[in-house]
Amino acid sequence: MAVTPVPGSEIFASRPYTNEEIRTDLPAHLPLYPTDLSGAEVDPLTYEVVRNRIFAITDLMGDALRRMSGSLVVTDCNDFDVALTDPYGHIVQVGPYNTQLVASIGLAIGWILRNRADNPGIEPGDMFLCSDPWVGGGLHQNDVALFAPLFHDGKLFGWTAAVAHQLDVGGVSPGSWTPRAEDVFWESLPMPPIKVVRGGVIQCDVEDAYVRRSRIPKLVALDLRAKVGANKLGHERIAELIRKFDADTVQQVMQLQMRDAEQRLRDRLATIPDGTWTAVNHQEQSHTGDREAHAIRLKLTKTGSDLLFDFTGTDEQSGMINCTFTGLYGGIISAMMPLLCGDLPWAPGGIMRCVDIISEPGTLNNATFPAAVGKGSVASSWATTNAVMECLSQMLDTHPSTRSSVASVCCGSWDLSIVAGLNQHGAPFATSILEPMAGGFGAGSDHDGVDTAGLPFIPMGKVPDVEMNEFTTPLLYLWRREETDSGGPGRYRGGLSGSVAFTPYHSPAPIYQVISGSGKAVSMNRGLAGGHPGAAQEDIAVRGSDAAELLARGELPSTVAELGGTPEFPSNQEESLLHQGDVYVMRWQGGGGYGDPVLRDPELVATDVRELKVSPDAARTVYGVVLDDSFTVNATATAACREAVRADRRNRVQG
């Protein structure tokens, strides 16, 4: 993979390193296991057995991390991932969890090899902690990665890695980002790779320096041990694999898996006509008081079996919505794997050989130090994924053999609500409301998007248990449900999103809240081929509600109007307080539609209305479908209504 700087621009803060660059910087006392084993032969059966064992090992690592963690973001939502690489950091296999988090670990391993091999050294039993998004291994400082070198016969054979979102790693605000941030020094300070495990033992001084910055140090320390355990399990299972099949065979399979992913992707790309496609994805309000929309611009060019992602023209870095090159890199991979590589080995070390990137440093998705990047994961990196998905889907839509893989943009951004304070037991707490994990999938060229399915780059993502949230935080849920009309209209409808309403419950003090999101004014979940965007994001703070009185009478409120009180509509980036009696309502974005809504089968629209996925009003005004009182299609009235819709469009164009 090549990364081309714009003429006259500065060198990237982070980029992939070549094997030659890494070998040049390595000391003689750190030999790498040979990766060019062209003389060795692996029969197809052995290749498949070892390849599937490698996948099983990463799956076991992920399961171990989840079981040992005490954080709901890990245990209930799978906002973490694991990976296995070759000696140079080329990713052989990622786990099926949050692929954005783990996509850039190769960047960090290359950096470690070039900058840590001499001092403090890389030895068996070591593990390096990193929360520096300019180095890699995570999208922002909350994504803390642990890298473990794997040795065999005195040679560096490969690496395992585990990364998870930590709910708080310091900074001026709980959750570690603030809309007031002017630079990274308002946030948790990035930690470049540092040796936290030496000879298999956690170094207490390093751990203390790490967890001291957090408001929830015990939880962060527990997650550190979960990552240590996941890496150790990975090493044990790889060692067993080597004993059974020998080291040369395992290393050869690792290299073949990356070549297989590359070649199969190239074969797929070669069937698609060459061309260029463009997309723009916006973010709103980069910091408190800002009223601008900020654009990430992408031009995708396919030539033969190569893809060029050109982000020239992306707006300059601004406020706290930026991500580093790590976020741009992760945004590309996390869109490519589900769209282009669903049936291929998920080996980014091979997949990214088909990719070149052009990006200007100092922009929203290639921010230079010391830009604020605390929101990078759910801001510019997410918007990058949206733009890449839109361009790739336009490309896939040009050939019959790939059209079935088309997907409109899914949930366009993360509706963030971080809450912190004292829980019902009087102890400090800090957490994120994770229900927006149930985003609506975008529609395809021949199917509807899946309702509240999740996020495309977190295949194993989940929403937490309401009961667990209420058990661990001083909150009471009033509802959590899918929302009618939230899926983008189209010939094929986008997946529905949802909403949640909660109120402080037995909290001894007001709850501090960070509110952040985008897509309230500009669509981030656009449809394709005439499809409409999914629902916008909406947040409502109902001050002084009647929720307690309603519940005392045995009545369960189900609408904002029923709550009484005074509704407030927060902007995209705010910090606030929730008092007893307040209710906070979050409605996140649905998936985009595909195709003209007036081409949708009227019977499907009728079914959607009966299932509360589409309202009768939207059926008539958007889909042009007229239903009688029993929600049965009136064919004559529908034909006339659809013709009226088309006539109105013609008049607007001509006028």
Beta strands, then each sheet from edge to edge (+ up, - down):
strand 1: 2-5
strand 2: 80-85
strand 3: 91-94
strand 4: 127-130
strand 5: 143-152
strand 6: 155-165
strand 7: 194-198
strand 8: 201-202
strand 9: 275-284
strand 10: 293-303
strand 11: 306-310
strand 12: 355-359
strand 13: 416-422
strand 14: 428-432
strand 15: 475-482
strand 16: 498-504
strand 17: 511-516
strand 18: 538-543
strand 19: 566-568
strand 20: 573-578
strand 21: 583-587
sheet 1: 1+ 12+ 11+ 10- 9+
sheet 2: 3+ 2- 6+ 5- 4+ 7- 8+
sheet 3: 14+ 13- 17+ 20-
sheet 4: 15+ 16- 21+ 18- 19+
end
